[in-house]
């Protein structure tokens, strides 16, 4: 079968579920992942024939896409901060918005801590795939990076990703909600904790609801800042003076989360929008 015919079949089967641009993206990701073919191959070889044995994984992936399974689960990998990360149903798929948070931290370190003699200590709470901790370790070569998660399965994925990307991370297994103290003091604490309220489920894509871990996503409607309050309490005790706390936040609760930091011993509080114009990132400095 011609490769362009397979592409047409993808659109016939999937355009009812996804935009045409998304279907194109899925197709090109799969031919590169499964067949090691670049996305421009149809421009240079419009009559390229794909052997039947090589068609099989493409059509198997098509069947999974029709069930709204994320493309990242089908390939088992995703890209984040120009790196490859393994993903599974046990961790959230890293989002572009989280890349913005990581870049914000790196930019701040380059200005605020560049004259510091001691190695920076950074803690990522709720590390999941490890994307935040690993990216910081990769870009901040002299930092000591710690990553905490409650899930043994998530930590296994994160440890694999640390190995793939050749960084050293100290992994910690704990439920942050049960912690009364941390193991040391830090220059930076960062977290992308669960923040989606139950009432917001109806706005979420079915592929997220069906295939990504609820444990890492949802909080109750009556206590949506539960994780933020606990982490801020710990940060107040375990950040060094003038240390910085970073959060990825619920776009609908920016004002409330910002006020939470004000209620503790934080200043220089900044709420930042993401690429879509949503209030998504927050930082504060410990007095």
Backbone torsions as a table, in degrees:
resi	resn	phi	psi	omega
1	UNK	NA	143.0	177.5
2	UNK	-70.6	144.1	-180.0
3	UNK	-61.0	-38.3	-179.3
4	UNK	-67.3	-27.2	175.5
5	UNK	-69.9	-37.8	176.8
6	UNK	-64.2	-40.4	177.6
7	UNK	-61.1	-42.0	178.3
8	UNK	-62.7	-36.8	177.8
9	UNK	-65.1	-40.2	176.3
10	UNK	-56.1	-45.0	-179.5
11	UNK	-68.4	-40.5	178.8
12	UNK	-59.3	-39.9	-175.4
13	UNK	-85.0	-27.3	-168.6
14	UNK	-113.9	-15.0	-175.5
15	UNK	-63.0	-20.2	177.1
16	UNK	-75.2	-17.9	-177.9
17	UNK	-105.3	-30.8	-173.4
18	UNK	-131.9	164.6	173.2
19	UNK	-70.3	160.0	179.2
20	UNK	-61.4	-35.1	179.2
21	UNK	-65.7	-40.1	177.9
22	UNK	-64.8	-41.6	179.8
23	UNK	-63.7	-42.6	174.8
24	UNK	-57.2	-46.1	-179.2
25	UNK	-60.7	-45.8	178.6
26	UNK	-58.0	-46.3	-177.5
27	UNK	-60.2	-47.6	-177.3
28	UNK	-69.9	-36.1	175.3
29	UNK	-60.5	-42.9	-176.4
30	UNK	-70.9	-40.4	-179.8
31	UNK	-69.3	-30.2	175.4
32	UNK	-72.6	-42.6	-178.1
33	UNK	-69.1	-44.3	-174.0
34	UNK	-88.4	-35.2	-171.9
35	UNK	-118.8	-1.8	-178.6
36	UNK	58.1	39.5	177.7
37	UNK	-107.4	134.7	-179.9
38	UNK	-77.9	158.3	-172.5
39	UNK	-66.1	-21.6	-179.5
40	UNK	-88.8	7.9	-173.5
41	UNK	-61.3	-35.1	-178.6
42	UNK	-69.9	-24.3	176.8
43	UNK	-72.5	-35.6	-177.3
44	UNK	-92.8	-27.0	-179.3
45	UNK	-134.7	71.1	-174.8
46	UNK	-62.6	-20.9	-178.7
47	UNK	-108.4	27.5	179.9
48	UNK	-64.2	128.0	179.7
49	UNK	-98.8	134.6	179.0
50	UNK	-106.0	125.1	179.6
51	UNK	-62.0	153.5	-175.8
52	UNK	-58.7	-39.8	-179.1
53	UNK	-64.4	-28.1	178.6
54	UNK	-85.7	-18.0	175.2
55	UNK	-73.1	-31.5	-172.3
56	UNK	-55.4	-50.2	179.9
57	UNK	-65.8	-29.2	178.2
58	UNK	-67.6	-43.7	-180.0
59	UNK	-73.9	-28.8	173.7
60	UNK	-64.7	-42.0	177.4
61	UNK	-65.9	-38.3	177.6
62	UNK	-58.7	-42.8	178.7
63	UNK	-61.3	-39.3	179.3
64	UNK	-71.0	-36.1	176.7
65	UNK	-65.0	-34.3	178.0
66	UNK	-65.3	-24.4	175.8
67	UNK	-87.6	7.0	178.2
68	UNK	69.5	22.0	175.6
69	UNK	-70.9	136.1	-179.3
70	UNK	-60.0	140.6	178.6
71	UNK	-58.3	-31.8	-179.2
72	UNK	-66.7	-31.3	176.5
73	UNK	-73.9	-31.9	-179.9
74	UNK	-70.1	-42.5	178.2
75	UNK	-84.2	-21.6	-178.4
76	UNK	81.5	3.5	-177.1
77	UNK	-142.6	162.0	171.0
78	UNK	-147.6	166.7	178.8
79	UNK	-106.6	138.8	179.8
80	UNK	-152.8	125.7	-179.6
81	UNK	52.6	43.3	179.7
82	UNK	61.8	24.6	177.4
83	UNK	-127.3	160.8	175.3
84	UNK	-95.9	136.2	177.8
85	UNK	-129.1	134.6	171.9
86	UNK	-75.8	139.7	176.1
87	UNK	-132.0	157.6	177.8
88	UNK	-151.2	-179.6	178.5
89	UNK	-66.9	-8.7	-177.6
90	UNK	-89.5	-5.3	-179.0
91	UNK	-137.3	155.1	172.3
92	UNK	-68.3	144.5	173.0
93	UNK	-74.7	124.2	-179.5
94	UNK	-57.4	137.6	-176.9
95	UNK	-106.7	155.7	176.1
96	UNK	-58.5	-33.6	179.6
97	UNK	-61.5	-34.4	179.4
98	UNK	-70.8	-31.6	172.7
99	UNK	-58.3	-40.0	179.8
100	UNK	-62.2	-39.2	176.9
101	UNK	-62.1	-46.0	180.0
102	UNK	-61.2	-44.2	-179.7
103	UNK	-65.2	-34.9	177.0
104	UNK	-62.3	-43.0	178.5
105	UNK	-63.8	-45.8	-178.8
106	UNK	-60.9	-43.9	178.2
107	UNK	-60.7	-41.6	179.7
108	UNK	-65.1	-42.3	-179.2
109	UNK	-61.9	-40.7	-179.1
110	UNK	-61.0	-27.5	-179.6
111	UNK	-99.5	-43.1	-171.7
112	UNK	-82.4	-35.7	-171.3
113	UNK	-114.1	11.2	-172.1
114	UNK	-67.7	-20.5	-179.7
115	UNK	-100.8	4.3	-179.2
116	UNK	-71.2	135.7	-177.9
117	UNK	-83.1	-40.7	-179.1
118	UNK	-77.2	153.2	176.9
119	UNK	-64.7	136.7	175.5
120	UNK	-63.3	141.8	171.5
121	UNK	-111.8	125.4	-175.8
122	UNK	-126.6	136.4	176.6
123	UNK	-121.9	127.2	174.4
124	UNK	-106.2	116.3	-177.2
125	UNK	-100.1	124.1	-175.0
126	UNK	79.6	53.8	-166.6
127	UNK	-69.0	-28.2	179.8
128	UNK	59.0	-119.7	179.4
129	UNK	-68.1	-11.9	-176.3
130	UNK	86.4	8.8	-171.3
131	UNK	-61.6	-39.3	-179.5
132	UNK	-70.5	-53.2	-176.9
133	UNK	-59.9	-45.4	-176.9
134	UNK	-67.1	-41.0	178.8
135	UNK	-64.3	-40.5	177.9
136	UNK	-66.3	-42.0	178.4
137	UNK	-63.7	-35.7	-178.7
138	UNK	-69.8	-37.9	-175.4
139	UNK	-92.4	-24.2	178.9
140	UNK	-111.7	82.7	-166.7
141	UNK	-58.8	-31.3	-175.0
142	UNK	-94.5	3.7	-177.0
143	UNK	-81.8	146.6	169.1
144	UNK	-95.9	114.8	-173.0
145	UNK	-111.5	131.5	178.0
146	UNK	-117.0	146.9	-179.1
147	UNK	-138.3	127.4	-174.8
148	UNK	-117.5	139.3	173.6
149	UNK	-153.5	153.7	179.0
150	UNK	-83.3	-22.0	-173.1
151	UNK	-95.2	121.7	176.2
152	UNK	-63.7	-36.8	-179.5
153	UNK	-67.9	-40.1	176.6
154	UNK	-64.9	-42.2	179.9
155	UNK	-63.1	-33.8	177.2
156	UNK	-63.8	-41.0	176.6
157	UNK	-64.8	-45.6	-178.8
158	UNK	-62.0	-40.5	179.0
159	UNK	-64.1	-39.8	176.2
160	UNK	-62.6	-42.3	179.7
161	UNK	-66.0	-35.2	176.3
162	UNK	-64.0	-39.8	178.3
163	UNK	-67.1	-44.7	179.7
164	UNK	-57.4	-41.1	-175.2
165	UNK	-97.0	7.0	169.5
166	UNK	58.3	52.7	174.5
167	UNK	-129.5	153.9	177.8
168	UNK	-100.3	121.7	178.8
169	UNK	-127.4	141.3	171.1
170	UNK	-93.2	113.4	-177.4
171	UNK	-95.2	139.2	-177.4
172	UNK	-127.6	131.2	177.1
173	UNK	-104.0	115.1	179.0
174	UNK	-164.2	155.9	170.4
175	UNK	-93.0	112.9	-175.2
176	UNK	-58.4	-29.8	-179.0
177	UNK	-68.2	-20.7	179.7
178	UNK	-95.9	-9.7	-175.0
179	UNK	-77.2	136.2	173.2
180	UNK	-100.9	-19.7	179.0
181	UNK	-156.4	165.8	177.0
182	UNK	-107.6	170.7	-172.0
183	UNK	-77.0	-18.6	-177.2
184	UNK	-163.1	-172.0	175.2
185	UNK	-104.8	154.6	-172.4
186	UNK	-131.2	154.5	171.7
187	UNK	-82.3	-34.3	-177.7
188	UNK	-137.9	132.9	167.9
189	UNK	-121.0	133.3	-179.0
190	UNK	-132.9	145.6	177.9
191	UNK	-152.9	141.4	168.3
192	UNK	-119.5	76.2	-172.1
193	UNK	-81.8	173.7	173.3
194	UNK	-58.6	132.4	-179.1
195	UNK	-145.8	0.6	-179.0
196	UNK	-83.1	120.9	178.7
197	UNK	-74.1	152.3	178.4
198	UNK	-55.7	-35.3	-177.9
199	UNK	-67.2	-16.4	-178.9
200	UNK	-93.0	-1.1	-178.7
201	UNK	-56.7	-37.4	-176.0
202	UNK	-64.8	-18.3	-179.2
203	UNK	-91.1	-4.1	-173.6
204	UNK	-94.3	151.2	178.1
205	UNK	-67.6	147.4	-178.5
206	UNK	-63.4	-31.3	-178.7
207	UNK	-67.8	-29.1	175.5
208	UNK	-72.2	-47.4	-177.4
209	UNK	-62.5	-37.3	-174.1
210	UNK	-85.6	-26.3	-168.1
211	UNK	-122.9	-8.8	179.9
212	UNK	-110.3	151.9	-169.8
213	UNK	-68.9	121.7	179.3
214	UNK	-59.1	-33.6	-179.2
215	UNK	-56.2	-33.5	-176.7
216	UNK	-92.9	-2.4	-173.4
217	UNK	-111.3	-49.4	-160.3
218	UNK	-105.4	146.9	172.8
219	UNK	-131.9	162.0	-179.0
220	UNK	-72.1	153.3	179.3
221	UNK	-65.9	-29.8	-174.6
222	UNK	-87.2	-8.8	178.9
223	UNK	-146.8	60.1	-171.5
224	UNK	-71.2	-19.3	-178.8
225	UNK	-100.9	20.1	-176.7
226	UNK	-54.2	-48.6	-178.7
227	UNK	-68.8	-39.0	-178.7
228	UNK	-63.9	-41.2	179.9
229	UNK	-65.3	-43.4	-179.5
230	UNK	-64.8	-45.2	-178.2
231	UNK	-67.0	-38.6	177.8
232	UNK	-64.7	-38.9	176.5
233	UNK	-60.5	-45.6	178.3
234	UNK	-66.3	-40.1	-179.4
235	UNK	-63.8	-36.7	179.7
236	UNK	-60.9	-32.3	-179.4
237	UNK	-90.5	-24.6	-168.5
238	UNK	-123.8	6.2	166.5
239	UNK	-88.0	143.6	172.1
240	UNK	-67.2	159.8	177.2
241	UNK	-56.1	131.5	-176.6
242	UNK	70.0	13.2	172.3
243	UNK	-70.1	164.0	-171.8
244	UNK	-122.2	137.9	176.3
245	UNK	-109.2	129.3	179.1
246	UNK	-121.0	140.4	176.7
247	UNK	-133.0	144.8	155.9
248	UNK	-92.4	137.8	-169.1
249	UNK	-131.1	166.3	172.3
250	UNK	-70.1	124.5	-175.4
251	UNK	-60.7	-22.5	-178.8
252	UNK	-89.2	-4.6	-175.1
253	UNK	-124.6	29.4	-179.1
254	UNK	-61.3	-47.2	-178.7
255	UNK	-61.8	-44.2	-178.2
256	UNK	-67.8	-39.5	-179.7
257	UNK	-70.8	-36.6	176.5
258	UNK	-63.3	-41.8	178.9
259	UNK	-63.8	-34.0	178.3
260	UNK	-58.7	-44.3	178.2
261	UNK	-65.7	-36.3	177.4
262	UNK	-62.4	-34.6	-176.9
263	UNK	-70.0	-20.0	175.6
264	UNK	-101.4	-163.1	-170.5
265	UNK	-94.2	50.7	-176.5
266	UNK	-118.0	145.6	176.5
267	UNK	-135.6	-173.5	-177.6
268	UNK	49.7	40.6	-175.9
269	UNK	-77.9	131.0	-178.0
270	UNK	-133.1	128.9	176.0
271	UNK	-105.6	128.2	-172.4
272	UNK	-125.1	140.8	178.0
273	UNK	-87.2	155.7	177.6
274	UNK	-92.6	-172.2	-176.2
275	UNK	-63.0	-18.8	-179.5
276	UNK	-97.0	3.1	179.4
277	UNK	83.9	11.8	179.2
278	UNK	-93.8	141.5	175.4
279	UNK	-68.7	108.3	-167.7
280	UNK	-128.0	-19.7	-175.3
281	UNK	-131.3	144.7	-178.1
282	UNK	-141.6	140.3	174.1
283	UNK	-139.5	152.8	175.2
284	UNK	-147.5	152.5	-179.2
285	UNK	-109.7	133.2	179.0
286	UNK	-72.8	130.6	-179.9
287	UNK	-70.0	NA	NA
